[in-house]
Amino acid sequence: MDDLKKMATGLAVALAIQTIGGLVWAGGAAARIATLEDRVDEQRLVAERLARLEEQGVATRAALNRIEVRLEGAR
């Protein structure tokens, strides 16, 4: 009977340790996921700004081409 109590206690301790380890791992995974989500949000904002800058560059190039055409026509 004494051996049965030791086995039950050992099993309970092992289960408790595994549960704690699983919770620690899950907490670390959640923190990593939150960090990645923050980075994706930041990159989304940067991508939107970059798209606006590209469109401004296209518009600037078109305006420059119109100016060049007018200057060449004035000669």
C-alpha positions as CSV (number, residue, x, y, z in Angstrom):
1,M,0.0,0.0,0.0
2,D,2.9,2.3,0.7
3,D,4.2,1.8,-2.8
4,L,0.8,2.7,-4.3
5,K,0.8,6.0,-2.3
6,K,4.3,6.8,-3.6
7,M,3.3,6.1,-7.2
8,A,0.2,8.2,-6.8
9,T,2.2,11.1,-5.3
10,G,4.9,10.8,-8.0
11,L,2.2,10.8,-10.7
12,A,0.6,13.8,-9.2
13,V,3.9,15.7,-9.0
14,A,4.8,14.7,-12.6
15,L,1.4,15.9,-13.8
16,A,1.7,19.2,-11.9
17,I,5.2,19.8,-13.4
18,Q,4.1,19.1,-16.9
19,T,1.0,21.3,-16.5
20,I,3.2,24.2,-15.2
21,G,5.6,23.6,-18.1
22,G,2.8,23.7,-20.6
23,L,1.4,26.9,-19.2
24,V,4.8,28.6,-19.2
25,W,5.3,27.5,-22.9
26,A,1.8,28.7,-23.8
27,G,2.5,32.1,-22.2
28,G,5.8,32.4,-24.1
29,A,4.0,31.5,-27.4
30,A,1.3,34.1,-26.7
31,A,3.9,36.8,-26.1
32,R,5.7,35.9,-29.3
33,I,2.5,36.0,-31.3
34,A,1.6,39.4,-29.8
35,T,5.0,40.7,-30.8
36,L,4.6,39.4,-34.4
37,E,1.1,40.9,-34.6
38,D,2.5,44.3,-33.5
39,R,5.2,44.1,-36.2
40,V,2.6,43.2,-38.9
41,D,0.6,46.3,-37.9
42,E,3.6,48.5,-38.1
43,Q,4.6,47.1,-41.5
44,R,1.0,47.6,-42.8
45,L,1.4,51.3,-42.0
46,V,4.8,51.5,-43.6
47,A,3.4,49.8,-46.7
48,E,0.5,52.3,-47.0
49,R,3.0,55.2,-46.7
50,L,5.2,53.6,-49.3
51,A,2.3,53.2,-51.7
52,R,1.4,56.9,-51.3
53,L,4.9,57.9,-51.9
54,E,5.1,55.8,-55.0
55,E,1.9,57.5,-56.3
56,Q,3.3,60.9,-55.5
57,G,6.5,60.0,-57.4
58,V,4.4,59.0,-60.5
59,A,2.4,62.2,-60.3
60,T,5.7,64.2,-60.0
61,R,7.2,62.4,-63.0
62,A,4.1,63.2,-65.0
63,A,4.2,66.9,-64.1
64,L,7.9,67.0,-64.9
65,N,7.2,65.5,-68.3
66,R,4.5,68.1,-69.0
67,I,6.9,70.9,-68.0
68,E,9.6,69.5,-70.3
69,V,7.2,69.2,-73.2
70,R,6.1,72.8,-72.7
71,L,9.7,74.1,-72.4
72,E,10.7,72.2,-75.6
73,G,7.7,73.6,-77.5
74,A,8.5,77.2,-76.4
75,R,11.9,77.1,-78.2
